[in-house]
Amino acid sequence: MSKIKSKQTNDEIIKLTTKYVAQTYGRFPIVLTKGKGTQVWDRSGNKYKDFVAGLAVDNLGHCHPEIVKAIREQAGKLLHVSNLYHIEPQSLLAEELCKHSFADKFFFCNSGAEANEAAIKLARRASFDKGYKNRGEIIAMKNSFHGRTLGSMAATGQKKIHHGFAPLPSGFKHVEFNDAEAARKAVTSKTCAILVEPIQGEGGVNISDKKYLRDLKKICTENDLLLIFDEVQTGFGRTGNLFAYQTFNVKPDVIILAKALGGGVPIGAIGASNKVMKHFVPGTHAATFGGNPLSCAAALASLKVLTSQGFLDKAKDTGNYFKSCLEELKTKFPVITNVRSRGMMLAATLSKPAAPVIMDCMEKGYLINCVQQNTLRFIPPLIITKKEIDGLIKTLSQSLKKL
Ligand SMILES: *Cc1c(COP(=O)(O)O)cnc(C)c1O
């Protein structure tokens, strides 16, 4: 049976997807079957340079040997046991995450949305335990993205994502991103936390102004609120440091992680100081698969590579090179109205819809994606080389010429 399947073309699988898979995604017409480093192959054997990286998941590229080895070893040992028992890779991963961040403790789950849910619950519970009454409201940002579950969707500040799903869970107030005064004005006796992405990913790669996060921190300190950074997309070297809070030099009270954490395996987490995490007492929160041996072994292997000597500095340098290439492209093509980036999280906004550029690049062997219709987003594996970036830039200029 597997032999017959392997003979099917891209089109045959696409037909199956269309017939049998819920149509929640608009998909590009290729079936990716193999990956190595910065490269992926489709079923017909076409190869692509991957500047999407599974949406900021494959930060070490595809099938990194250390991650593959860790998964293979762990799979042969123990895949899953309950959190009713101690789990070795989970403890080791938590220790390593604490070593490399401000946090004293981590809670593990399986995705970004789920990690956001955990952070929301932790903020509310901490406020409740401190004796505040009716103080469960969270200030979040317009254009933010926190996930698709009910709670994380309600936290998300985009009407199009809420559309048709009323009634939404209550307790979220949305204010303008990069406007600390708006956040300050929104604080009431009901507020328990401020939730923000240091760089809004899905919202268009919108970067926090220099003072913004610092001002939010001040507002939180003055009002006894928790500052929560959703680093699901900005985490794990994406912005030049292991975490974006280090890039912006502002320490949150709670950090939300997922995407690249597992090196390609699903896992989410939140981290906090003991003072905050102590409010998660037995019975307050749980996840059956959270922190399971397999995902933690993969995450641990990934974290070791990311934090190895010189790795992040090199990625940061490549990111700067990438940015200078995009800046140069902007001088040649007025259709590019804005270029922005931190580390290896880059965007070029066009004055026209970006879809034709993306299709054209794909046909020429480069995978990129867009956010908010007209913004090209580049979130490649951190191991991408300058030569590969040159290749993309050349292809992009050909595509932009046709626009
Ligand atoms: C992708 C993303 C999420 C949601 O993560 P899932 O794993 O898809 O649930 C949440 N927050 C941010 C900032 C994201 O980029």
The ligand as an ORCA input file, in Angstrom:
! r2SCAN-3c Opt
* xyz 0 1
  C       1.702     30.990     16.137
  C       1.449     31.845     17.319
  C       0.581     31.440     18.337
  C      -0.249     30.187     18.242
  O       0.524     29.049     18.266
  P      -0.149     27.628     17.877
  O       0.925     26.639     18.181
  O      -0.509     27.701     16.436
  O      -1.343     27.466     18.738
  C       0.455     32.246     19.445
  N       1.155     33.391     19.555
  C       2.000     33.815     18.600
  C       2.754     35.078     18.791
  C       2.166     33.068     17.436
  O       2.974     33.509     16.472
*
